[in-house]
Amino acid sequence: ETAGEHFTPREVIRLMVNLLFIEDDDALTKPGVVRSLYDPTAGTGGMLSIGGEHLADLNPDARLVMYGQELNPESYAICKADMLIKGQDIANIIQGNTLSEDGLPGKHFDYMLSNPPFGVEWKKIEKEVRKEAEQLGFSGRFGPGLPRVSDGSLLFLLHLISKMAPVKDGGSRFGIVLNGSPLFTGGAGSGESEIRRYVLENDLVEAIIALPTDMFYNTGISTYVWIVSNRKPARRKGKVQLIDASGFWQKMRKSLGSKRKELSAEHIEEITRLFGKFKEVTKDGVPISRIFKNEDFGYRTITVERPLRDEAGKVVLGAKGKQKGKPQPDPDLRDTENVPLSEDVEEYFKREVLPHAPDAWIDEEKTKTGYEIPFNRHFYVFKPPRPLAEIDAELK
């Protein structure tokens, strides 16, 4: 049960480290390179260690300075011991809750990795987080919005964004493992949607990779690696790459808790290649890599009103104020529609609503903009059902 708190599968870390460094390979092979790597949920330091190994393979002269923060005292002690052996400055490893007390305030990093706890509530630290959000706004970490209290994973995403080095100083890139809910939970105007809106409108998401299920010790759910950067290469600007790597796995000889599948070295290479090529790819008619514009994930939620009628079926008109002489809306007939940002609201309304409800109108004051990333919808391939005669024969 608790191993999941302490352990990110090593092959998942290798994949993330590959994706993190791939676009900087040239810069990282120059002599005397010094880079910083940070993990706000460091655990026993696995992500930092593998990041260090990878960079040492690329360039034995490069130096990676490692920083981390960890809540659990035992994991923190192991991480610190590991960093000591590796010759790192252990003053850079802090104990404490990253969200309520950032142990490295004002510091920025070149690279960051994190596997925060999935779907864990943040009720205990709600006061501190809300206080920071209200008092500091965008100069703190939580300016774009706050997710619901039952799931704090997007808070870690915001925390990492606040730790990015400014673009003029070379910028940053980070990888974070999240479950499915941060992709689509929360409608337009909700905290989650506002956070997605912030990262997409600021062009920070490079790619999202869907991993196979049954990859983690304490949960069989689908997980996603987000690669986020404020220094996208020119060809990626304004775009997001979605990679469906849920079919890339091999069965483990012996399962460990819920973990029954693993990525082989070939799988890691293949996913890294898909990311590096930045092209749309289909395999046996099924898409595995797709590229979208940032605004493809945005939509406006419009409120469609219909008139209130009296018992005789006549439209009820307002009697005073601004509403005088105007038809009054019927709350029971009120409906909402999601219109993609790429579409004109009026045209959508004429095409989708008016033919069915000619007396409807849009209440402009209630329109909200939302963002969601419906991953599975973009990779769904329709399989027509078998012919009816065949099913009938089988039932008989």
C-alpha positions in Angstrom: 0.0 0.0 0.0 2.6 2.5 1.1 5.3 1.5 -1.4 3.4 3.6 -4.0 4.1 6.6 -1.8 7.8 5.9 -2.0 8.3 4.6 -5.4 8.1 5.7 -9.0 8.8 2.9 -11.4 12.4 3.3 -12.7 11.4 2.9 -16.3 8.9 5.7 -16.0 11.6 8.0 -14.6 14.0 7.0 -17.5 11.3 7.9 -20.0 10.7 11.3 -18.3 14.4 12.1 -18.1 14.8 11.2 -21.8 12.0 13.5 -22.8 13.3 16.2 -20.6 16.8 16.2 -22.1 16.2 15.2 -25.7 15.8 18.7 -27.1 18.9 20.0 -25.3 21.3 17.2 -26.2 23.6 19.5 -28.1 23.8 22.1 -25.2 24.4 19.4 -22.6 27.4 17.8 -24.3 29.5 20.9 -24.2 32.4 20.8 -21.6 31.8 22.2 -18.1 28.0 22.4 -18.3 26.3 22.9 -14.9 22.5 22.4 -14.7 20.0 22.2 -11.8 17.4 19.5 -11.3 14.6 19.8 -8.8 12.0 17.4 -7.5 9.3 18.9 -5.1 8.1 15.4 -4.1 11.6 13.8 -4.0 10.8 10.6 -2.1 14.1 8.7 -1.8 15.6 10.7 -4.6 15.1 8.3 -7.5 14.2 10.9 -10.0 17.2 13.0 -9.1 19.6 10.0 -9.3 18.4 8.8 -12.7 18.5 12.4 -14.0 22.1 12.6 -12.8 23.0 9.2 -14.4 21.5 10.2 -17.7 23.4 13.4 -17.9 26.6 11.7 -16.9 26.1 9.2 -19.8 25.5 12.1 -22.2 28.5 14.1 -20.9 30.8 12.9 -18.1 32.1 16.5 -17.6 28.6 17.9 -17.0 27.5 18.6 -13.5 23.9 18.3 -12.3 23.2 20.2 -9.0 20.2 18.5 -7.3 17.5 20.0 -5.2 14.5 18.4 -3.6 11.8 18.6 -0.9 10.1 15.6 0.8 7.4 15.4 3.3 8.0 11.9 4.7 10.9 11.9 7.3 12.2 8.4 6.4 12.2 9.0 2.6 13.8 12.4 3.3 16.6 10.8 5.3 17.3 8.1 2.6 17.3 10.8 -0.1 19.7 12.9 1.8 22.0 9.9 2.4 21.9 9.1 -1.3 22.8 12.6 -2.3 25.7 12.6 0.2 27.1 9.5 -1.4 26.7 11.2 -4.8 28.7 14.2 -3.7 25.8 16.6 -3.8 25.3 19.5 -1.4 22.7 18.1 1.0 21.6 21.5 2.2 19.6 21.5 -1.1 17.3 18.7 0.2 14.6 20.1 2.4 12.1 18.4 4.6 8.5 19.6 4.8 5.3 20.0 2.8 6.1 21.7 -0.5 2.6 23.2 -1.0 2.2 24.8 2.4 5.9 25.7 3.0 8.1 26.0 0.0 11.6 25.1 1.3 13.4 26.7 -1.6 11.6 30.1 -2.0 12.8 32.3 -4.8 14.9 29.6 -6.5 14.5 28.6 -10.1 15.7 25.5 -11.9 16.7 24.4 -15.4 14.9 21.0 -15.1 12.3 19.6 -12.8 10.7 16.2 -12.3 7.8 15.2 -10.1 5.5 12.3 -9.4 3.1 13.9 -6.9 0.5 11.8 -5.0 -2.6 11.2 -7.2 -6.0 12.4 -6.1 -4.9 13.2 -2.5 -6.9 15.9 -0.8 -5.2 19.1 0.6 -7.7 19.9 3.3 -4.9 20.0 6.0 -3.0 22.8 4.3 -6.1 24.5 2.8 -5.7 27.6 5.0 -2.0 28.3 4.0 -2.7 27.6 0.3 -5.8 29.9 0.1 -3.9 32.6 2.0 -1.1 32.5 -0.5 -3.5 32.5 -3.4 -5.5 35.5 -2.0 -2.6 37.6 -0.8 0.0 37.1 -3.5 -2.1 36.2 -6.5 0.1 35.8 -9.6 3.3 36.9 -7.7 2.7 33.8 -5.5 2.4 30.2 -6.8 -1.4 29.8 -7.1 -2.5 32.8 -9.2 -4.2 31.0 -12.0 -6.7 29.2 -9.7 -7.1 26.4 -7.1 -8.4 22.9 -7.8 -11.1 21.3 -5.7 -9.9 20.2 -2.2 -10.3 16.5 -3.0 -7.3 16.5 -5.5 -4.2 18.6 -5.0 -2.2 17.3 -8.0 -2.6 20.5 -10.0 -1.2 22.5 -7.1 2.1 20.7 -7.8 1.9 21.7 -11.4 1.5 25.4 -10.4 4.3 25.0 -7.9 6.7 23.7 -10.7 5.6 26.5 -13.0 6.5 29.1 -10.3 10.0 27.4 -10.2 10.8 27.9 -13.9 13.7 30.0 -14.7 12.7 33.2 -16.7 13.0 32.8 -20.5 15.8 35.5 -20.6 17.9 33.3 -18.3 17.4 30.2 -20.5 14.0 29.0 -19.3 13.1 25.6 -17.9 11.5 22.3 -18.8 9.8 19.9 -16.5 8.0 16.5 -16.4 5.2 15.6 -14.1 3.2 12.4 -13.8 -0.6 13.0 -13.2 -3.6 10.8 -13.3 -6.5 11.5 -15.7 -8.6 13.9 -13.7 -6.4 17.1 -14.2 -7.0 16.7 -17.9 -10.8 17.2 -17.8 -12.2 17.6 -14.3 -14.2 20.8 -13.7 -16.3 22.8 -16.1 -15.7 26.3 -17.6 -14.8 28.8 -14.9 -13.7 26.1 -12.3 -10.3 26.2 -10.7 -9.1 23.2 -12.7 -10.3 24.7 -16.0 -8.6 28.0 -15.2 -5.3 26.3 -14.4 -5.5 24.4 -17.8 -6.4 27.7 -19.5 -3.4 29.4 -17.9 -0.9 26.7 -19.1 -2.4 26.5 -22.6 -2.9 30.2 -23.2 0.7 30.8 -22.1 1.9 28.0 -24.4 3.6 26.0 -21.7 2.5 22.4 -22.6 4.8 20.6 -25.0 3.3 17.2 -24.8 1.2 14.8 -22.8 1.9 11.1 -23.0 -0.6 8.5 -21.9 1.1 5.6 -20.1 -0.3 2.0 -19.9 -2.5 1.1 -16.9 -1.0 -1.0 -14.1 2.3 0.8 -14.1 2.4 1.9 -10.5 2.5 -0.2 -7.3 -0.5 1.1 -5.5 -2.9 1.9 -8.3 -4.0 0.4 -11.7 -5.3 3.7 -13.1 -4.2 5.4 -16.3 -1.4 7.9 -15.8 -0.1 10.7 -18.0 3.3 12.4 -18.3 3.1 16.1 -18.9 6.1 17.8 -20.5 5.9 21.5 -19.7 8.4 24.2 -20.9 8.7 28.0 -21.3 11.3 27.6 -23.9 9.6 25.6 -26.6 11.5 25.1 -29.8 10.1 27.2 -32.7 8.3 24.2 -34.4 6.4 23.4 -31.2 5.2 27.0 -30.5 1.4 27.3 -30.2 1.0 23.5 -30.3 0.5 20.5 -28.1 1.5 17.0 -28.9 -0.5 14.1 -27.5 1.1 10.6 -27.6 -1.0 7.5 -26.8 1.6 5.1 -25.4 -0.9 3.0 -23.6 -0.2 0.1 -25.8 3.6 0.2 -25.2 4.2 -2.4 -22.5 5.4 -5.8 -21.7 4.1 -8.1 -18.9 6.3 -8.4 -15.9 7.4 -11.9 -14.9 6.1 -11.3 -11.4 3.8 -8.5 -10.5 4.5 -6.1 -7.7 1.3 -5.0 -6.0 -0.8 -3.4 -8.7 2.2 -3.1 -11.0 1.8 -5.8 -13.7 3.3 -4.0 -16.7 6.6 -2.3 -17.5 8.2 -0.3 -20.3 11.1 -2.0 -22.0 14.2 -0.1 -23.2 12.8 -0.3 -26.8 9.4 1.2 -25.7 11.2 4.1 -24.0 13.2 4.7 -27.1 10.2 4.5 -29.3 8.2 7.0 -27.2 11.2 9.3 -27.0 11.5 9.1 -30.8 7.8 9.9 -31.3 8.2 13.0 -29.1 11.5 14.1 -30.8 10.0 13.8 -34.3 7.0 15.9 -33.5 4.8 14.4 -36.3 1.4 12.8 -36.5 1.8 9.1 -36.5 -0.7 6.2 -37.0 0.1 2.5 -36.6 -2.2 -0.1 -38.1 -4.8 2.6 -38.6 -4.8 3.7 -35.0 -3.3 7.1 -34.2 -0.5 7.2 -31.6 0.8 10.7 -32.0 -1.3 13.7 -32.7 -0.6 17.5 -32.8 -3.1 20.2 -31.9 -3.2 23.9 -31.6 -3.5 25.2 -28.0 -6.9 26.7 -28.7 -8.3 23.4 -29.9 -8.7 22.5 -26.2 -10.7 25.7 -25.4 -14.5 26.1 -25.5 -17.1 28.7 -24.4 -20.0 27.5 -22.3 -23.1 29.5 -23.4 -26.4 29.6 -21.5 -29.4 29.1 -23.8 -32.7 30.6 -22.4 -36.2 30.0 -23.5 -39.3 32.1 -22.7 -41.5 31.5 -19.7 -45.1 31.0 -20.7 -48.3 31.4 -18.7 -51.1 28.8 -18.5 -52.6 30.1 -21.7 -49.2 29.5 -23.5 -48.5 33.2 -23.8 -44.9 34.5 -23.3 -44.5 36.3 -19.9 -42.9 39.7 -20.3 -41.0 41.6 -17.7 -42.9 44.4 -16.0 -40.2 46.8 -14.7 -36.6 48.0 -15.0 -34.3 46.7 -17.7 -36.5 43.7 -18.2 -39.6 45.7 -19.1 -41.3 44.3 -22.2 -38.7 41.6 -22.6 -39.6 37.9 -22.5 -38.7 36.3 -19.1 -36.5 33.1 -19.1 -38.0 29.8 -17.9 -35.4 28.3 -15.5 -36.8 24.8 -16.2 -35.9 25.1 -19.9 -32.5 26.7 -19.3 -29.7 24.8 -21.0 -26.0 25.1 -21.7 -23.9 24.4 -24.9 -20.2 24.1 -25.2 -19.0 25.9 -28.4 -15.3 25.3 -29.5 -13.2 28.4 -29.4 -12.5 27.9 -33.1 -16.2 28.3 -33.9 -18.4 31.5 -34.1 -21.0 31.4 -31.3 -23.7 32.9 -33.5 -23.2 30.4 -36.3 -23.2 27.5 -33.9 -26.4 28.8 -32.2 -28.1 29.1 -35.6 -27.1 25.7 -36.7 -27.4 23.6 -33.5 -30.1 25.4 -31.3 -32.5 27.5 -33.4 -33.9 24.6 -35.6 -35.0 22.8 -32.4 -36.0 25.9 -30.3 -36.8 28.9 -32.6 -37.7 31.1 -29.6 -34.4 30.6 -27.7 -31.7 33.2 -27.1 -28.2 33.4 -25.5 -27.7 35.1 -22.1 -24.4 36.7 -23.0 -23.6 37.6 -19.4 -23.3 34.0 -18.4 -20.8 32.9 -21.1 -17.6 31.4 -19.7 -14.4 30.1 -21.3 -13.1 26.7 -20.3 -10.3 24.4 -21.3 -10.2 20.6 -21.2 -7.9 18.0 -22.8 -10.2 15.0 -23.6 -7.3 12.6 -24.3 -9.3 9.5 -25.2 -11.7 11.2 -27.5 -8.8 12.2 -29.8 -7.5 8.6 -30.0 -10.9 6.9 -30.3 -11.3 4.8 -33.4 -14.9 3.7 -34.3 -15.3 0.0 -34.8 -18.6 -0.8 -36.5 -20.6 -3.5 -34.8 -20.9 -6.9 -36.5 -23.8 -7.5 -38.9 -27.2 -8.2 -37.2 -27.6 -11.6 -38.9 -24.4 -12.8 -37.4 -25.3 -11.7 -33.9 -28.8 -13.3 -34.3 -27.3 -16.6 -35.4 -25.0 -16.6 -32.4 -27.8 -15.9 -30.0 -29.9 -18.7 -31.5 
